[in-house]
Amino acid sequence: MGEMHYALRNLNVSLGDEIHLENINIDLPRSGVVTVMGRTLAGKTTLLKVMAGLQGARSGSFMQGETDLLKIPAWKRKVGMVYQQFVNYPHLDVRQNISFPLKRAKFPEAEISKKLSYVSELLGLEEYLDRRPAALSGGQQQRVALARSLVKETDLLLLDEPLVNLDYKLREQLRDEFRRIFAQSSDRLVVYATTDPAEAMILHGQVIILHEGKVIQSGDYRDVYHFPANVIAAEVYNDPPMNLLEGEVGEGQIHLADGLKLEIPAHLEKLGAGSYVFGIRAMDIAVGGNAKARLALAEVNGSSTIYHLNLAGSSLVIEREGVHPLGVGAPVAFSLDSNRLYVFDADSGEALVFPERNSVSGQKQVSRQEES
């Protein structure tokens, strides 16, 4: 396996007049996991296709050490890719599907058998080796597609939203398995594209946030969570997206929608008077308190209930542990933890002030995912 790290430099990709990626500059480690996050059409799939050699670039480079991989044909790159629409050969059984790239590369039978045994045990596929894909569940089929990529001895493994088409239970199961699998694949770099912040939290490593073809933030998964660069990063890297409320500072208070007023917390004491965007996570808003709003929607998300409240000119989302059904239009009393407020520039959306990182509330999401 290669010992050299990767770097994308001044990468630009366009189709006609439509820009897909613009001036991408990213350093990537030799091994480990890098999660590429972004909304639909942010450029995630395009980035992975360029790295795999399946799509060309207008300009720029993709370096592995001193080698520009953009000048290397796809079939010569040591790259594997798994798509959200996983593909297995329907006429081949699991054993044949997994070993197909090794047979095509004319590996010795003894080596094929050894690699097949290792990866099938790693992914829990031993008992399914003689079955054809049609006899497998969606999660099992996805594991077969992943096994075929893992067995190839690639330097670089690219996964494009591999869990998006699976049901909630399967996604939960495979997310946990992926962290274990990737930890044992320490000699390759895994680049994992997703819209789901929970997957980035579970996989650890570096997080890159794309928006409209541009990198808006890159860093350790915990740092990006605690210190979002702007309102877009704050929305993308939180589930539910961070609440963003327009407000003003004046007369020693923070004035928000619906006449909601908050005392200025210690970390915002130096904030000057004026208009800002205030951010707060759904988990940092408690049910019960002096503020009230009407319920627009209640939905269960795993082990939590998400309340969507109507405020004058905006909305507010609360995450409450457990299942707590309420009818649409019901009044909901709530209180915001002002110590957990983020502040963003009202014009540019750039982050200005962050809450204290060592707050118990602020660590809740990261800790919950790390322990899973």
C-alpha positions as CSV (number, residue, x, y, z in Angstrom):
1,M,0.0,0.0,0.0
2,G,1.1,3.5,-0.7
3,E,2.7,5.5,2.1
4,M,2.0,9.0,0.6
5,H,-0.8,11.3,1.7
6,Y,-3.3,12.8,-0.8
7,A,-4.0,16.4,-1.8
8,L,-6.6,18.1,-4.0
9,R,-5.2,21.3,-5.4
10,N,-7.1,24.0,-7.2
11,L,-9.6,21.4,-8.5
12,N,-12.4,22.7,-10.8
13,V,-15.1,20.7,-12.4
14,S,-17.8,22.0,-14.7
15,L,-20.3,20.7,-17.3
16,G,-20.9,23.4,-19.9
17,D,-21.6,26.6,-17.9
18,E,-22.6,24.7,-14.8
19,I,-19.9,24.6,-12.1
20,H,-19.9,21.4,-10.1
21,L,-16.7,21.9,-8.0
22,E,-14.9,25.2,-7.6
23,N,-11.3,25.7,-6.4
24,I,-11.1,22.6,-4.2
25,N,-8.0,22.5,-2.0
26,I,-7.9,19.7,0.6
27,D,-5.2,17.7,2.3
28,L,-6.1,14.1,3.1
29,P,-4.2,11.6,5.2
30,R,-2.6,8.5,3.9
31,S,-5.1,6.3,5.8
32,G,-8.1,6.6,8.1
33,V,-11.6,8.0,7.5
34,V,-12.6,11.3,5.9
35,T,-16.3,12.1,5.8
36,V,-17.5,14.4,3.0
37,M,-20.8,16.1,4.1
38,G,-23.2,18.3,2.3
39,R,-26.7,18.7,1.1
40,T,-28.0,17.0,-2.0
41,L,-26.2,18.4,-5.1
42,A,-23.4,19.9,-2.9
43,G,-20.8,18.2,-5.1
44,K,-20.1,15.1,-3.0
45,T,-20.7,12.5,-5.7
46,T,-18.7,14.6,-8.3
47,L,-15.8,14.8,-5.9
48,L,-15.7,11.0,-5.4
49,K,-16.0,10.4,-9.1
50,V,-13.1,12.6,-9.9
51,M,-11.0,10.8,-7.2
52,A,-12.0,7.5,-8.7
53,G,-11.2,8.6,-12.3
54,L,-14.8,8.3,-13.4
55,Q,-15.1,12.0,-14.2
56,G,-12.6,14.5,-15.5
57,A,-11.6,17.9,-14.1
58,R,-11.4,21.2,-16.0
59,S,-8.3,22.1,-14.0
60,G,-6.3,21.2,-10.9
61,S,-4.7,18.1,-9.6
62,F,-5.3,15.1,-7.3
63,M,-1.9,14.2,-5.8
64,Q,-0.8,11.0,-4.1
65,G,2.7,12.1,-3.0
66,E,4.4,13.3,-6.2
67,T,1.9,11.6,-8.6
68,D,-1.0,13.4,-10.1
69,L,-3.7,10.8,-10.2
70,L,-5.8,12.8,-12.6
71,K,-3.2,11.8,-15.2
72,I,-3.6,8.1,-14.4
73,P,-6.4,6.1,-16.1
74,A,-9.1,4.9,-13.7
75,W,-8.2,1.2,-14.2
76,K,-4.6,1.9,-13.1
77,R,-5.6,3.6,-9.9
78,K,-5.8,1.5,-6.7
79,V,-9.3,2.8,-6.0
80,G,-12.5,1.1,-5.0
81,M,-16.0,2.7,-5.0
82,V,-19.3,1.8,-3.5
83,Y,-22.4,3.7,-4.6
84,Q,-25.7,4.4,-2.8
85,Q,-27.3,2.1,-5.5
86,F,-25.1,-0.9,-4.6
87,V,-24.5,-3.2,-7.5
88,N,-24.0,-7.0,-7.3
89,Y,-23.9,-9.5,-10.2
90,P,-27.3,-11.3,-10.0
91,H,-26.1,-14.4,-11.8
92,L,-23.2,-14.9,-9.4
93,D,-23.3,-16.1,-5.8
94,V,-21.8,-14.1,-2.9
95,R,-18.5,-16.0,-3.1
96,Q,-18.2,-15.2,-6.8
97,N,-19.3,-11.6,-6.4
98,I,-16.7,-10.9,-3.8
99,S,-13.8,-12.7,-5.6
100,F,-14.7,-11.3,-9.0
101,P,-12.1,-8.5,-9.1
102,L,-9.4,-10.9,-7.8
103,K,-10.1,-13.5,-10.5
104,R,-10.1,-10.8,-13.1
105,A,-6.7,-9.6,-11.9
106,K,-5.5,-13.3,-12.1
107,F,-4.7,-13.7,-8.4
108,P,-3.6,-17.2,-7.3
109,E,-6.5,-19.3,-6.1
110,A,-4.9,-19.8,-2.7
111,E,-4.6,-16.0,-2.2
112,I,-8.2,-15.5,-3.4
113,S,-9.4,-18.1,-0.9
114,K,-7.5,-16.4,1.9
115,K,-8.8,-12.9,1.1
116,L,-12.3,-14.2,0.7
117,S,-12.2,-15.9,4.1
118,Y,-10.9,-12.7,5.8
119,V,-13.4,-10.2,4.3
120,S,-16.4,-12.5,4.6
121,E,-15.6,-13.1,8.3
122,L,-15.0,-9.3,8.8
123,L,-18.4,-8.5,7.3
124,G,-20.4,-11.5,8.7
125,L,-21.0,-13.0,5.3
126,E,-19.7,-16.6,5.9
127,E,-23.1,-18.2,6.0
128,Y,-24.3,-16.4,2.8
129,L,-21.4,-17.3,0.4
130,D,-23.4,-19.8,-1.6
131,R,-26.5,-17.5,-2.0
132,R,-27.3,-15.3,-4.9
133,P,-28.0,-11.5,-4.3
134,A,-31.8,-12.0,-4.8
135,A,-31.8,-14.2,-1.6
136,L,-30.2,-11.5,0.5
137,S,-31.6,-8.6,2.5
138,G,-30.7,-5.0,1.5
139,G,-28.2,-4.8,4.3
140,Q,-26.5,-8.1,3.3
141,Q,-26.3,-7.0,-0.4
142,Q,-24.7,-3.8,0.7
143,R,-22.1,-5.7,2.7
144,V,-21.4,-7.9,-0.4
145,A,-20.7,-4.8,-2.5
146,L,-18.5,-3.4,0.3
147,A,-16.6,-6.7,0.6
148,R,-15.9,-6.7,-3.1
149,S,-14.3,-3.3,-2.7
150,L,-12.4,-4.2,0.4
151,V,-10.9,-7.4,-1.0
152,K,-9.3,-5.5,-3.9
153,E,-6.3,-4.1,-1.9
154,T,-7.0,-0.5,-2.8
155,D,-5.2,2.5,-1.4
156,L,-8.4,4.5,-1.6
157,L,-11.9,3.3,-0.9
158,L,-14.8,5.7,-1.8
159,L,-18.3,5.3,-0.5
160,D,-21.1,7.5,-1.9
161,E,-23.9,7.5,0.6
162,P,-23.9,3.7,0.9
163,L,-26.7,3.6,3.5
164,V,-29.2,6.1,2.1
165,N,-31.5,3.6,0.6
166,L,-31.7,1.3,3.6
167,D,-34.3,1.4,6.4
168,Y,-33.5,3.0,9.7
169,K,-32.7,-0.2,11.6
170,L,-30.3,-1.4,8.9
171,R,-28.6,2.0,8.7
172,E,-28.0,1.9,12.5
173,Q,-26.5,-1.6,12.3
174,L,-24.2,-0.9,9.3
175,R,-23.0,2.5,10.7
176,D,-21.7,0.7,13.8
177,E,-20.2,-2.0,11.6
178,F,-18.5,0.4,9.3
179,R,-16.5,2.0,12.2
180,R,-15.2,-1.4,13.2
181,I,-14.4,-2.4,9.6
182,F,-12.6,0.8,8.7
183,A,-10.6,0.7,11.9
184,Q,-9.3,-2.7,10.8
185,S,-8.5,-1.3,7.3
186,S,-5.7,0.9,8.7
187,D,-3.6,0.7,5.5
188,R,-6.1,2.6,3.2
189,L,-7.9,5.9,3.1
190,V,-11.7,5.7,3.3
191,V,-13.6,8.7,1.9
192,Y,-17.3,8.5,2.9
193,A,-19.9,10.9,1.5
194,T,-23.1,11.4,3.4
195,T,-25.8,13.9,4.3
196,D,-26.2,12.4,7.8
197,P,-24.2,14.1,10.6
198,A,-24.6,11.0,12.8
199,E,-22.5,8.9,10.3
200,A,-19.6,11.4,10.5
201,M,-19.8,11.4,14.3
202,I,-19.7,7.6,14.4
203,L,-16.9,7.2,11.9
204,H,-14.7,9.9,13.5
205,G,-11.7,11.3,11.5
206,Q,-11.7,14.3,9.3
207,V,-14.9,16.1,8.1
208,I,-15.2,18.1,5.0
209,I,-18.3,20.2,4.4
210,L,-19.2,21.0,0.8
211,H,-21.8,23.6,-0.3
212,E,-22.6,24.4,-3.9
213,G,-19.3,22.9,-5.1
214,K,-17.1,24.7,-2.5
215,V,-15.4,23.6,0.6
216,I,-16.7,25.7,3.4
217,Q,-15.0,23.9,6.3
218,S,-12.6,21.1,7.0
219,G,-11.2,19.6,10.2
220,D,-11.5,17.1,13.0
221,Y,-15.1,15.9,13.3
222,R,-15.4,17.3,16.9
223,D,-14.0,20.7,16.0
224,V,-16.3,21.1,13.1
225,Y,-19.2,20.2,15.3
226,H,-18.3,22.6,18.1
227,F,-17.0,25.4,15.9
228,P,-19.0,25.6,12.7
229,A,-17.5,28.2,10.4
230,N,-20.8,29.7,9.3
231,V,-24.6,29.2,9.3
232,I,-24.4,26.6,6.5
233,A,-22.0,24.4,8.4
234,A,-24.1,24.8,11.5
235,E,-27.2,23.5,9.6
236,V,-25.5,20.7,7.6
237,Y,-23.6,19.2,10.5
238,N,-26.5,19.0,12.9
239,D,-29.6,16.7,12.9
240,P,-32.0,18.4,13.3
241,P,-30.3,21.4,11.7
242,M,-29.3,24.0,14.2
243,N,-32.0,26.6,14.9
244,L,-31.0,30.0,13.4
245,L,-32.9,32.9,14.8
246,E,-32.6,36.6,13.8
247,G,-32.3,38.9,16.8
248,E,-30.8,42.0,18.3
249,V,-28.7,42.9,21.2
250,G,-29.7,46.0,23.1
251,E,-30.6,47.2,26.6
252,G,-28.6,44.4,28.2
253,Q,-30.8,41.7,26.6
254,I,-31.1,39.5,23.5
255,H,-34.3,40.2,21.6
256,L,-35.7,37.3,19.5
257,A,-38.9,36.6,17.5
258,D,-42.3,36.6,19.2
259,G,-41.0,39.0,21.9
260,L,-38.7,36.4,23.3
261,K,-36.0,38.0,25.5
262,L,-32.9,36.4,27.0
263,E,-30.4,37.7,29.5
264,I,-27.0,38.0,27.9
265,P,-24.8,35.0,29.0
266,A,-21.2,35.3,30.1
267,H,-19.7,34.2,26.8
268,L,-21.6,37.0,24.9
269,E,-20.9,39.9,27.3
270,K,-18.5,41.5,24.8
271,L,-21.0,41.3,22.0
272,G,-21.9,44.8,20.8
273,A,-25.4,46.2,20.2
274,G,-26.8,45.3,16.8
275,S,-28.4,42.7,14.7
276,Y,-27.2,39.1,14.6
277,V,-28.2,35.5,13.8
278,F,-28.3,33.4,16.9
279,G,-27.9,29.6,16.7
280,I,-29.0,27.0,19.2
281,R,-29.2,23.2,18.8
282,A,-32.6,21.5,19.2
283,M,-31.3,19.5,22.2
284,D,-30.5,22.8,24.0
285,I,-34.1,23.9,24.1
286,A,-36.1,22.4,27.0
287,V,-39.8,21.7,27.1
288,G,-41.2,23.8,30.0
289,G,-40.6,27.5,30.7
290,N,-42.0,31.0,30.2
291,A,-41.9,31.1,26.4
292,K,-44.7,29.6,24.4
293,A,-45.4,28.7,20.8
294,R,-47.8,26.5,18.8
295,L,-46.8,23.1,17.5
296,A,-46.7,22.8,13.7
297,L,-45.4,19.2,13.6
298,A,-44.3,16.4,15.9
299,E,-42.2,13.5,14.6
300,V,-40.4,10.5,16.2
301,N,-36.7,10.2,15.2
302,G,-35.2,7.0,16.6
303,S,-35.4,7.4,20.4
304,S,-36.3,11.1,20.3
305,T,-39.3,13.3,19.5
306,I,-38.8,16.4,17.3
307,Y,-41.2,19.3,17.9
308,H,-41.5,22.0,15.1
309,L,-42.9,25.2,16.6
310,N,-44.2,28.3,14.9
311,L,-42.6,31.6,15.9
312,A,-43.4,34.9,14.3
313,G,-41.5,35.0,11.0
314,S,-39.5,31.8,11.8
315,S,-39.7,28.4,13.3
316,L,-38.1,26.6,16.2
317,V,-37.1,22.9,16.5
318,I,-36.9,21.1,19.8
319,E,-35.5,17.6,20.4
320,R,-36.9,15.8,23.3
321,E,-35.7,12.3,24.5
322,G,-38.3,9.6,24.4
323,V,-41.7,9.5,22.6
324,H,-44.0,12.4,23.5
325,P,-46.8,12.8,20.9
326,L,-48.7,16.1,20.7
327,G,-51.4,17.3,18.4
328,V,-50.8,20.0,15.8
329,G,-51.7,23.4,17.2
330,A,-51.0,22.4,20.8
331,P,-49.3,25.1,22.9
332,V,-45.7,24.2,23.9
333,A,-43.9,26.0,26.7
334,F,-40.2,26.0,26.3
335,S,-36.9,27.6,27.5
336,L,-33.7,28.3,25.6
337,D,-30.3,27.6,27.3
338,S,-28.6,31.0,26.5
339,N,-25.3,29.5,27.6
340,R,-25.5,27.4,24.4
341,L,-26.0,30.2,22.0
342,Y,-23.9,30.6,18.9
343,V,-23.7,34.0,17.2
344,F,-23.3,34.6,13.4
345,D,-22.9,37.7,11.4
346,A,-26.3,38.8,10.1
347,D,-25.0,39.7,6.6
348,S,-22.2,37.1,5.8
349,G,-23.4,34.3,8.0
350,E,-19.9,33.8,9.4
351,A,-19.5,32.6,12.9
352,L,-18.6,35.2,15.5
353,V,-18.9,33.7,19.0
354,F,-19.1,30.0,20.2
355,P,-20.4,28.7,23.5
356,E,-18.1,27.0,25.9
357,R,-17.0,23.6,24.6
358,N,-16.8,22.0,28.0
359,S,-20.6,22.4,28.7
360,V,-22.3,19.1,29.4
361,S,-25.1,20.1,27.0
362,G,-22.6,20.9,24.3
363,Q,-20.9,17.5,24.6
364,K,-24.2,15.6,24.5
365,Q,-24.4,14.8,20.7
366,V,-20.7,13.9,20.3
367,S,-20.7,11.7,23.3
368,R,-23.9,9.9,22.4
369,Q,-22.5,9.0,18.9
370,E,-19.0,8.1,20.2
371,E,-20.5,5.6,22.7
372,S,-22.7,3.9,20.2
